[in-house]
Each structure stands twice: as C-alpha cells, then as structure tokens.
C-alpha cells in the first residue's frame, strides 16, 4: 500500500488550486469568466426570441448562433479550467450539456413552430379571455366552459372570486414580454412537465388541466403506472422542505464518511476503507459494493436536493406573492404538478430490470436532450422511409424502424457518456474519460439486449403496466445488481479520480460542527474543522492579456 502524501483531502484541494493559479499566470489555461457564462446563455436566447419572416431566415439565424456556441464549447473544454464545483468536473459536464441542449433547441427542432406549453389565466366568468393568438382564442372558446364544476385540485384561490382558472396550450407568443417568459421557461426547463415535449416518465398534468387543454397539444403519452395522485401545493411544498432537510443531513454524513476514505480523494487502486468499514477489507467484493453504494447514494441525494430547490423557491414565492407571480409569468408556478420528483418509483427496477432503472427510476433531467440527439443521429445514419402497401416494403420498413431505434438508443446513451467523459477530461486530476463514456455506452447495449425479451408492442409503448411474480422481481434485481457490480467501477472510479467528492456541497455542516464542539477532530490534527464549510472567495477580478480573458473570474 503506497503512502498518501496528504494528511487530509483539504491539502489535496489546496495543492490543486495552487496548480490552477500557476497555469493561469503562465497562460497555459484560461479562467472561467462570468461574462462568458451569460454570453453563452444569450447566444441561445437571441435567435429564439425574435420571430423571423420566413423559415429560411429562422434556420440561418439559429444555425449561425449555434455555430458560435459550438466554437465556444470546444474552446471551453480545451482551455478553460477552474476548481469550482467538482474540481473542474463541472466545466466539461455543463459545457457539453449546454451544447447538447442548444442543439436540441436550435438545430434539432423548430421551437417557434412546434413547441407549446401549458399556461393558466384567471378570467371573468362571463367573459372570454384575451390571448396572443387566434389559435388560443379558438381553444378557449371550445374548452373554456367545459368541466368547470369538477375541478377539485387544491390551488391558490384568486383574490377576485368572480374569476376562474382557465388552462390552455400557448404556442410561440406574439407580444415580446410574453415571449421572453415563454423562451426563458423553455431554455431552463429540462424536464418540461408543462410542455408538449414532456418526458414520458414524468407524471401528466391533473384532470383539471387536461379538461381544458385537451390532448391535441400533447404528443407524448405516459404509462398508466406513472399516473399518480396529484398533491395540493401546500403538501408538495412541505414535502420539498422535508426532502431538502433529509438530503442535507444525509449529504453531510456521506461527505464525512467519504473524506475519511482515500479512495474518494482519487486513490482508487490500493487502499482499504477506514474504520468501521475496514472490517470489509478481507473481501474485495464487499469493498467494491460498499464504495459503489456510497457513490450512488451521493449522486442520488445531491440531485434530489437540487430538484427540491425548485418548489421551495418558485412555488414558495408564488404562494407567498401570488399577484406578483401572475404579473411576471403565465406559468402555473403555484401548482404542485409542475414539480415532479427527481426519481421515479424504485419498484420499476424490480418490474423491468435495467430498462426500468434507466427509463423510469433514474432521474430524467437530461432525457429530452439525449433522446432528441439520438433521434437526430438516427435520421442522419438511417433516413426514414415511407410505408407502402407492398408486403416486402412493409417488412423493409419494419427493419428500418428497428435499426433506427437501435441507433437512437445508443446515440442517447452516448450523449450521456459524452458529458461525463468531458467532465472527466476537464477535471484537475489524472482521469480516464473513456471509462466514463464506456459505462453509459454499455448501458445502452444492455437495455437493447434486455428489450429483446419484451414484445415489440411493449417496446413501442414504453413499458405498459404488467403483473410480475416474485421470482421475476428477484431475477431482475439480481441481474441489475450483477450488471452494475461489474460496470459500475468504470464511472465510480473515474468520479473519484476526478476529485468530484472533494467538493463541499453544503455551506454549513451540523455533523462537523457538533464534532468540533465536542472536541473531536474530523479531518485530522491541524486541519480546519467546524460549522462553516465554504471558505475563501468564489469570485475575483481577473486582468487577462485580452478583454476576452478579463472580468469577474469564478474560482
């Protein structure tokens, strides 16, 4: 067992920060400047905000701005470095995801023509509401007076009781302020619960909404297994608060446990876990299981606490200031169905194995961008063909459909592998980016192989509910556990090498604060312990050689 030249992970973080500062002064890497972040966002917003006079102009504008985004993304991955969240891992991950998402909005789709979102208005009982387009007026004339008496979903009651709620599909608006609201929601809404491209795994809106909007705006159906009861706003807000507190405490414990194990500093090859998990050292299998479970738990609770911030902030403010909320946005921010949970039911893993794990249980934050990328790739590799009455042509079409489905699934998983590989590439450490890509690519192959055991109808309807026996569930669980036992180290080891776990996710640590108050040293002699976890400046003024490299630098 090789000796580790650091007393704690804090020494390693300090050395890495000094190394980045040295490289910045030498000019071998570029800093992350705040204006670069806002500039990149504006490059997506500008071509979407302004309606061109024809389709050709729209395509030229969107493709031109996307070309600039592509160049900036390549530049950022190759040259921009900072410690920040995750030891620089976030540079590659966020940059690559931003490229995929901008491609989805600017290249793969014509959002001004095809996308719609659900909006809510309060209208007088005797009057028809005013909208931005003739399509919406016609929709409300047909749907506005329907099923007004059976709306039972608890919502914030408007101040004027003579008004009632009306939901409708809103396409690209005519008025510019409304358009800004619409586009901002589109760009920053990755899961789209209120959009017509909503992910299949997301629960649908409640009946009170569907009664108004109808089905014509929603092209994506949701399995009946995902039709869950709709919570009222106060219950969802309370649940989000409890989830946030639970995640906060668990993350604090996980952080302390992780940083006592050099494996999570990046020394993945030759070190056994610390006490009390050192009792597992006699079995390499148990050590691997322990570290895989701890890594997966850290990802789950970190993502869950981020998702919990959505309802806490947006729904909390909209309930506290309803008039202000309705004055700045047409979104139903005060309704619980707009904030689906981060993860689906774990029972889907038992019912459907790996397909259920990736399609239903695991978080779907990036699913639409990945699936649209896979769809675009499949169109390029295997262009679709039209159906003809001839039987031979129908068989050929079926073969082409299956082939395009294979390419689409592998393309989607490859996009997931790409963002993690680029995160590994930009991390300030010695990493293996290809391992991260290989992990997700193998998941796509495994999902396709497992899909061969389902009927074609099930594959096309995305896992319709079915009865499963106890033996089937045990078999699915066994296969999933074995699969992740052998493939999991590809991503888990690389996350540790990347230094992701050395990042402090919480500003205040109750566990470390109580330990320090009790006289217990958490990180070791001479190391800083205590309640406060975030120390030092996160931003500073940076004067580079050019205006492009000068500004407020994120550290």
VENPE-V749326 format. One record per residue. RES is the residue in three letters. OMEGA is omega in whole degrees, -180 to 180 (NA if undefined). BURIAL is I if it has 9 or more other C-alpha atoms within 8 Angstrom, else O. D_CENTER is the distance of its C-alpha to the mean C-alpha in Angstrom with 1 decimal. Layout:
res:omega:burial:d_center
RES:OMEGA:BURIAL:D_CENTER
RES:OMEGA:BURIAL:D_CENTER
This chain:
res:omega:burial:d_center
UNK:-178:O:38.5
UNK:-180:O:38.0
UNK:179:O:38.3
UNK:-174:O:35.2
UNK:180:O:36.4
UNK:179:O:34.3
UNK:176:O:35.1
UNK:179:I:31.5
UNK:179:I:28.1
UNK:176:O:28.9
UNK:180:I:31.5
UNK:179:I:29.1
UNK:-180:I:26.7
UNK:180:O:29.8
UNK:179:O:31.1
UNK:178:I:27.8
UNK:177:I:27.8
UNK:179:O:31.4
UNK:178:O:30.8
UNK:179:I:28.2
UNK:178:O:30.7
UNK:179:O:33.4
UNK:178:I:31.6
UNK:179:I:30.8
UNK:179:O:34.5
UNK:180:O:35.6
UNK:179:O:33.3
UNK:175:O:31.8
UNK:-180:I:28.2
UNK:178:I:26.9
UNK:173:I:25.4
UNK:-176:I:22.2
UNK:-175:I:23.6
UNK:-179:I:22.1
UNK:175:O:23.6
UNK:-179:O:21.7
UNK:-179:O:18.4
UNK:178:O:19.8
UNK:178:O:21.6
UNK:178:I:18.7
UNK:180:O:17.0
UNK:179:O:20.5
UNK:175:I:20.8
UNK:-174:I:18.2
UNK:-171:I:19.6
UNK:-178:O:23.3
UNK:179:I:23.6
UNK:-176:I:21.8
UNK:-173:I:23.8
UNK:-179:O:27.2
UNK:177:O:28.5
UNK:-176:O:30.7
UNK:179:O:34.0
UNK:-176:O:33.3
UNK:-179:O:30.8
UNK:178:O:32.1
UNK:178:I:31.5
UNK:180:I:28.0
UNK:180:O:27.2
UNK:-180:O:29.1
UNK:-178:I:27.3
UNK:-179:I:23.7
UNK:179:I:24.7
UNK:179:O:26.5
UNK:179:I:23.7
UNK:175:I:21.3
UNK:177:O:24.0
UNK:178:I:24.0
UNK:179:I:20.2
UNK:178:I:20.7
UNK:179:O:23.5
UNK:179:I:21.8
UNK:178:I:18.8
UNK:178:O:21.5
UNK:-177:I:23.4
UNK:-179:I:20.6
UNK:-176:I:19.8
UNK:-168:O:23.6
UNK:-174:I:24.9
UNK:179:I:22.7
UNK:169:I:22.5
UNK:-178:I:22.0
UNK:174:I:21.5
UNK:177:I:19.1
UNK:173:I:16.1
UNK:174:I:16.3
UNK:179:I:19.6
UNK:179:I:18.4
UNK:-176:I:15.6
UNK:179:I:13.2
UNK:-179:I:15.5
UNK:-178:I:15.0
UNK:-177:I:11.3
UNK:179:I:10.5
UNK:-179:I:13.6
UNK:176:I:12.9
UNK:178:I:9.4
UNK:177:O:11.4
UNK:180:I:14.1
UNK:-178:I:12.3
UNK:177:I:10.9
UNK:175:I:14.5
UNK:179:I:16.1
UNK:-175:I:14.5
UNK:-174:I:15.8
UNK:-173:I:19.0
UNK:-173:I:20.2
UNK:-177:I:18.9
UNK:169:O:19.5
UNK:-170:I:22.0
UNK:180:I:20.0
UNK:-178:I:23.2
UNK:-168:O:24.9
UNK:-173:O:22.5
UNK:176:I:19.8
UNK:175:I:20.6
UNK:178:I:19.2
UNK:177:I:20.9
UNK:-179:I:22.9
UNK:176:I:25.4
UNK:172:I:28.8
UNK:-175:I:31.8
UNK:175:I:35.0
UNK:-178:I:38.6
UNK:-174:O:39.8
UNK:-175:O:42.5
UNK:173:O:40.8
UNK:-180:I:38.3
UNK:176:I:35.3
UNK:-178:O:35.0
UNK:-176:O:32.1
UNK:-174:O:31.3
UNK:178:O:32.2
UNK:-180:O:34.8
UNK:-180:O:32.2
UNK:178:I:30.9
UNK:179:I:34.5
UNK:180:O:35.4
UNK:-179:I:32.4
UNK:178:I:33.4
UNK:-180:I:37.0
UNK:-171:O:36.2
UNK:-170:I:33.6
UNK:-176:I:34.3
UNK:-174:O:37.2
UNK:173:O:36.0
UNK:179:O:35.2
UNK:-173:O:35.6
UNK:-175:O:37.3
UNK:179:O:34.8
UNK:-173:O:31.8
UNK:-180:O:31.2
UNK:-180:I:27.7
UNK:178:O:28.2
UNK:175:O:27.1
UNK:-178:O:28.4
UNK:179:O:31.9
UNK:-178:O:32.9
UNK:-179:O:35.8
UNK:-175:O:37.9
UNK:177:O:38.6
UNK:-180:O:40.1
UNK:177:I:36.7
UNK:180:I:34.2
UNK:174:O:30.6
UNK:177:I:30.0
UNK:179:I:26.7
UNK:173:I:26.4
UNK:179:I:24.4
UNK:173:I:24.3
UNK:-176:I:24.2
UNK:-173:I:24.4
UNK:178:I:26.6
UNK:-178:O:29.9
UNK:-174:O:30.2
UNK:178:O:28.5
UNK:177:O:27.3
UNK:179:I:25.7
UNK:178:I:24.2
UNK:178:I:22.6
UNK:-178:I:21.0
UNK:-177:I:19.8
UNK:179:I:18.4
UNK:177:I:16.6
UNK:-180:O:14.9
UNK:-174:I:14.0
UNK:-175:I:12.7
UNK:-179:O:10.5
UNK:-172:O:9.5
UNK:-176:I:6.5
UNK:173:I:7.5
UNK:179:I:11.1
UNK:-180:I:13.1
UNK:-180:I:16.0
UNK:-179:I:16.0
UNK:174:I:18.0
UNK:-178:I:15.2
UNK:179:I:13.3
UNK:-177:I:11.8
UNK:-176:I:14.7
UNK:-179:I:13.3
UNK:178:I:12.8
UNK:180:I:16.2
UNK:175:O:18.4
UNK:179:I:20.0
UNK:-178:I:23.2
UNK:-179:O:26.6
UNK:177:I:27.6
UNK:-178:I:25.1
UNK:179:I:25.7
UNK:-180:I:29.4
UNK:-171:I:29.2
UNK:-175:I:26.7
UNK:-177:O:28.0
UNK:-172:O:26.2
UNK:-179:O:27.0
UNK:-175:I:23.8
UNK:-176:I:21.4
UNK:-175:O:21.4
UNK:-179:I:19.0
UNK:-176:O:20.5
UNK:178:I:19.1
UNK:-179:I:20.9
UNK:178:O:23.4
UNK:-179:O:22.1
UNK:-179:I:19.1
UNK:-177:I:21.5
UNK:179:O:21.4
UNK:-179:O:23.4
UNK:180:O:22.3
UNK:171:I:22.6
UNK:-171:I:24.4
UNK:-178:I:22.8
UNK:178:O:24.7
UNK:179:O:23.8
UNK:179:I:20.0
UNK:178:I:20.5
UNK:178:O:22.6
UNK:179:O:20.2
UNK:178:I:17.3
UNK:179:I:20.0
UNK:177:O:21.1
UNK:180:I:17.6
UNK:-180:I:17.2
UNK:178:O:20.7
UNK:-179:O:20.3
UNK:-179:I:17.2
UNK:-178:I:19.1
UNK:-179:I:22.2
UNK:178:I:20.7
UNK:177:I:18.8
UNK:178:I:22.1
UNK:-179:I:23.9
UNK:-180:I:21.5
UNK:-180:I:21.8
UNK:180:I:25.6
UNK:-179:O:25.9
UNK:-173:I:23.8
UNK:171:I:25.8
UNK:-179:O:29.1
UNK:-179:I:28.2
UNK:177:I:28.7
UNK:-177:I:26.5
UNK:170:I:23.4
UNK:-177:I:25.1
UNK:178:I:25.0
UNK:-167:I:28.4
UNK:-166:I:27.3
UNK:-165:O:30.6
UNK:-179:O:33.5
UNK:179:I:32.8
UNK:-179:O:33.0
UNK:177:I:31.1
UNK:176:O:32.9
UNK:4:O:34.7
UNK:-177:O:34.3
UNK:175:O:32.1
UNK:177:I:34.9
UNK:178:O:36.6
UNK:-172:I:34.2
UNK:-180:I:35.4
UNK:-177:O:38.1
UNK:175:O:35.5
UNK:179:O:33.0
UNK:180:O:31.3
UNK:178:I:30.7
UNK:179:I:29.6
UNK:180:I:26.9
UNK:180:I:25.8
UNK:-177:O:25.7
UNK:176:O:23.6
UNK:179:I:21.1
UNK:180:O:20.8
UNK:178:I:20.5
UNK:-180:I:17.8
UNK:179:O:15.7
UNK:179:O:16.5
UNK:179:I:15.4
UNK:-177:O:11.9
UNK:-176:O:11.8
UNK:176:I:13.4
UNK:178:I:11.6
UNK:-178:I:8.2
UNK:-180:I:10.5
UNK:176:I:12.3
UNK:179:O:9.7
UNK:180:I:8.8
UNK:179:I:12.7
UNK:-180:I:13.3
UNK:179:I:12.5
UNK:180:I:15.4
UNK:-176:I:17.5
UNK:-171:O:17.6
UNK:-180:I:17.5
UNK:178:I:19.2
UNK:180:I:21.4
UNK:-179:I:22.7
UNK:176:I:23.1
UNK:180:I:25.2
UNK:-178:O:27.1
UNK:-174:O:27.8
UNK:-179:I:27.7
UNK:179:O:30.1
UNK:-180:O:28.2
UNK:-178:I:24.8
UNK:180:I:26.6
UNK:-176:O:28.3
UNK:-178:O:25.2
UNK:175:O:22.9
UNK:178:I:23.4
UNK:174:O:20.2
UNK:-173:O:21.1
UNK:-177:I:19.3
UNK:-177:I:21.7
UNK:-169:I:20.8
UNK:-175:I:18.9
UNK:179:I:17.6
UNK:-176:I:15.3
UNK:179:O:13.2
UNK:179:I:12.4
UNK:-177:O:11.8
UNK:-175:I:8.7
UNK:178:I:10.8
UNK:-179:I:13.6
UNK:180:O:17.2
UNK:179:O:18.2
UNK:179:O:21.3
UNK:177:I:19.6
UNK:179:I:19.9
UNK:-176:I:23.6
UNK:-171:I:24.1
UNK:177:I:22.4
UNK:-178:I:21.9
UNK:179:I:19.3
UNK:177:I:18.5
UNK:-180:I:17.7
UNK:-176:I:15.8
UNK:-175:O:13.3
UNK:-175:I:13.6
UNK:-172:I:13.9
UNK:-174:I:13.5
UNK:-177:I:10.4
UNK:-176:O:7.0
UNK:-175:I:6.0
UNK:-175:O:2.6
UNK:-169:O:4.4
UNK:-176:I:7.6
UNK:178:I:9.6
UNK:179:I:9.6
UNK:-177:I:10.6
UNK:177:I:13.0
UNK:175:I:14.5
UNK:177:I:15.1
UNK:178:I:16.8
UNK:180:I:18.8
UNK:179:I:20.0
UNK:-180:I:21.0
UNK:177:I:22.8
UNK:179:I:24.7
UNK:-176:O:25.8
UNK:-178:O:26.9
UNK:-180:I:28.4
UNK:180:O:29.2
UNK:178:O:29.6
UNK:-178:O:33.2
UNK:179:O:34.9
UNK:177:O:36.4
UNK:180:O:40.2
UNK:-177:O:42.7
UNK:-177:O:43.9
UNK:179:O:42.9
UNK:178:O:42.5
UNK:179:I:40.2
UNK:177:I:38.2
UNK:177:O:37.9
UNK:179:O:36.9
UNK:177:I:34.2
UNK:177:O:32.9
UNK:179:O:32.8
UNK:179:I:30.9
UNK:179:I:28.4
UNK:180:O:27.8
UNK:179:I:27.7
UNK:177:I:25.2
UNK:178:I:23.0
UNK:180:I:23.3
UNK:-179:I:22.4
UNK:-180:I:19.3
UNK:179:I:17.9
UNK:177:I:18.8
UNK:180:I:17.4
UNK:179:I:13.9
UNK:178:I:14.0
UNK:177:I:15.7
UNK:176:I:12.9
UNK:177:I:10.7
UNK:-178:I:13.9
UNK:-178:I:14.5
UNK:178:I:11.7
UNK:177:I:12.6
UNK:178:I:16.3
UNK:173:I:16.2
UNK:176:I:14.8
UNK:-178:I:17.7
UNK:-177:I:20.0
UNK:178:I:19.6
UNK:-179:I:19.9
UNK:-177:I:23.4
UNK:177:O:24.6
UNK:-172:O:26.1
UNK:177:I:23.3
UNK:-175:I:23.1
UNK:-177:I:20.2
UNK:179:O:21.6
UNK:179:I:21.1
UNK:177:I:17.3
UNK:-177:I:17.4
UNK:-180:I:20.1
UNK:-177:I:18.2
UNK:177:I:15.5
UNK:178:I:18.3
UNK:177:O:20.4
UNK:178:I:17.9
UNK:178:I:18.2
UNK:-179:I:21.9
UNK:178:I:22.1
UNK:179:I:20.3
UNK:179:I:22.7
UNK:179:O:25.6
UNK:179:I:24.8
UNK:178:I:24.5
UNK:180:O:28.2
UNK:177:O:29.2
UNK:177:O:27.9
UNK:180:O:29.8
UNK:180:O:28.8
UNK:179:O:28.5
UNK:-179:I:26.0
UNK:-177:I:23.9
UNK:-179:O:24.0
UNK:175:O:23.4
UNK:169:O:20.3
UNK:173:I:21.8
UNK:-178:I:24.3
UNK:178:O:25.5
UNK:179:O:28.3
UNK:179:O:30.5
UNK:179:O:30.1
UNK:179:O:32.8
UNK:180:O:32.6
UNK:178:O:33.5
UNK:179:I:30.7
UNK:179:I:28.1
UNK:179:I:29.7
UNK:179:O:29.7
UNK:-180:I:26.0
UNK:-180:I:25.2
UNK:-179:O:27.6
UNK:179:I:26.3
UNK:-180:I:22.6
UNK:179:O:23.9
UNK:-179:O:26.1
UNK:-179:I:23.6
UNK:176:O:21.2
UNK:-177:I:24.2
UNK:-178:O:25.3
UNK:-177:I:22.0
UNK:180:I:20.0
UNK:179:I:22.1
UNK:-179:I:20.9
UNK:-177:I:17.5
UNK:179:I:18.7
UNK:-178:I:21.7
UNK:175:I:20.0
UNK:178:I:17.5
UNK:177:I:20.8
UNK:-177:I:22.6
UNK:-179:I:20.0
UNK:-179:I:20.7
UNK:-173:I:17.2
UNK:177:I:18.8
UNK:178:I:21.5
UNK:177:I:19.2
UNK:-177:I:20.2
UNK:-173:O:17.2
UNK:179:I:19.7
UNK:-178:O:22.3
UNK:-179:O:24.9
UNK:176:I:25.7
UNK:-177:I:27.9
UNK:-180:O:28.6
UNK:177:I:29.8
UNK:178:I:31.6
UNK:179:I:33.5
UNK:178:I:34.3
UNK:178:I:35.7
UNK:180:O:37.6
UNK:179:O:39.1
UNK:-179:O:40.1
UNK:177:O:37.7
UNK:-177:I:36.3
UNK:-174:I:32.7
UNK:180:I:32.2
UNK:-177:O:35.9
UNK:177:O:39.0
UNK:-179:O:38.7
UNK:-179:O:34.9
UNK:174:O:33.4
UNK:176:I:32.4
UNK:-175:I:32.0
UNK:-175:I:29.8
UNK:-179:I:28.2
UNK:-179:I:25.5
UNK:-179:O:24.6
UNK:179:O:27.7
UNK:-179:O:28.7
UNK:176:O:27.5
UNK:179:O:24.0
UNK:175:O:25.4
UNK:176:I:28.8
UNK:-176:O:30.9
UNK:179:I:31.1
UNK:180:O:34.0
UNK:-179:O:33.4
UNK:-180:O:35.8
UNK:177:O:34.5
UNK:-179:O:33.0
UNK:-178:O:29.8
UNK:180:I:29.5
UNK:179:I:30.7
UNK:178:I:29.1
UNK:-177:I:27.0
UNK:173:I:25.5
UNK:-176:I:22.4
UNK:NA:I:23.6
